[in-house]
Amino acid sequence: MNTKESLEIAEKLAKDQPGQKTEFISTHRSFLVSLAAVERVQRTECILSDGSSVPVSRNAYKSVNEAFIRYYMEHGDMWKMRIPLITKYLEEYGYQNALLEKQVQEVQNIYLTMRGWRHDYHNHLQAMKAYVKMGEYDRLRNI
């Protein structure tokens, strides 16, 4: 059977027995998925290598995710197929991270500039206050 075909069976899906190794896992009440076809596991669905998705129940999420990780740890050569996806994700993450760092730097520069203005403004006010207190109004006009 290829990944585009589906198989309908009118029987209960048996739960995996402890210690039983299988390449199929039940993701939901009516879904059994080949782990070889799973691209990634999300909270509410499994994305398959052909782009389609199947639902993942709340109760099944943990066991599906663990089985997915275990399967790909045992079949390490399968990760080679995933390297372009991982590389693309890391590049996007790196780009977003660089943008955030640039924005943080810009905000810090604005903050430092405003701090400098505040410092200068405070010094001018102190000087003006001192000149008024000493009665030196001519020096006050030259500030």
N, C-alpha and C positions, 0 to 999 in steps of 0.2 A: 504494500500500500504506500503511495507517495503522500506527501504532506497536503496535497490539495483534496484528497478524498476523505470522506468521513464515513464512519461505520456506525450504524444504529443497531443496538442490541436491546432486547426487551427483558433484561435480567438485572438483578441488583449488582452493583459494583462492590465486590468484596474489598474490605479494608486490608491493607498490607499486613501480613503477619510479622511479628518481631523477628528480626534477623533475615527476613526474606529480601533478597536483592532484586530490584526490578528497575526497568527503564521507563516504566509508566507510573504515573501518580494521579490520584483523584484530586482535582482542584475544586470541585463543587459536586453537589449531589448527582448531577447527570453528566459529568465531564471526566474523562480519563485522557491524560496527555502524555505523549512520549517526551521524556526529558531531553532527548536529542534535538527535538524541534523547538524547545523553549529558548527564546532569545534573552528575555529578562523577566523577572518576577516583580510585580508591583503589588501594593496592598489589596487592590480589588480585581486585578486581572494579570494573566500571563500573556506576554507578547511573544508570538511565535515567529520563527525565522521567515515565514512567508508574509509577515506583516499583519496577519489576523490576530485576534485575541480571544481568550476564553476567560470566563469569570473565575475568580478565586474567592471562596467564602471566607468569612472572618475566622471561622474555626480551623480552616485548612491552611491559612496563610503560613503559619510557622512551619508546619510539616512540609509544605510545598517548597518554601524557601530553603529549608535545611536539605531537602532531597536534591534540589537544584545545585546547591553549593557542593554537596557530597558527590554528585554525578560528575560535575566538571573538575573536581579535585582528582577523581579517579581517572577521568578521561582528559588528562592535561593537554594532549595534542589538539583538543577541540578549541582551546583558548587561542591558538594561532589564528583561527578564523575570526575571532573576536577582536584581535589586536587593532584592525582599522577602526572599529567602533570605539574602542577604548581610547585610541589616539585622538580621534575626532572629539570625543568628550573632554579629554584633558586639554586639547587646544582651545576649545570653547571656554572651558573653565579658566584657563590661563588668560585668555583675552578678557573675560569678565573681571577677573581678579586684577588685571593691569588697569582696566578702566576705573575700578573702585579705588585702587591705590592712587591713581591720578586725581580723582575727585577728592579724596581725603587730603592729599597734598595741597590742592587748590584751596580747600576750606581752611587748612592750617595757615596758609599764606595770608588769606583774607583776615583771619583771626589775629595774626601777628601784626599786620598792617593797622588794623583797628586798635590794637593795644598800643601801638606807637602813637597813633593820633590821640588816644585818650591820655597818654602820658604827656604829650606836648600841650594839649588843651589844659590839663591840670596844672602844669608848670606856668603857663601863661596866666591862668587865674590866680595862682599864688603870687606871681610877680605883680599883677595888677592890684591885688589886695594889699600887698606890702607898700606899693607906691602911694595908694590912697591913704593908708594909715600914717605914712610919713609926710603926707601933704605934698608930694612931688608930682604934681599934675602934669608938668611939662614932659617928664620922662614917661608918664602913663600914655601920653598921646603918641609917643614914638614906638610903642610896642607893636 
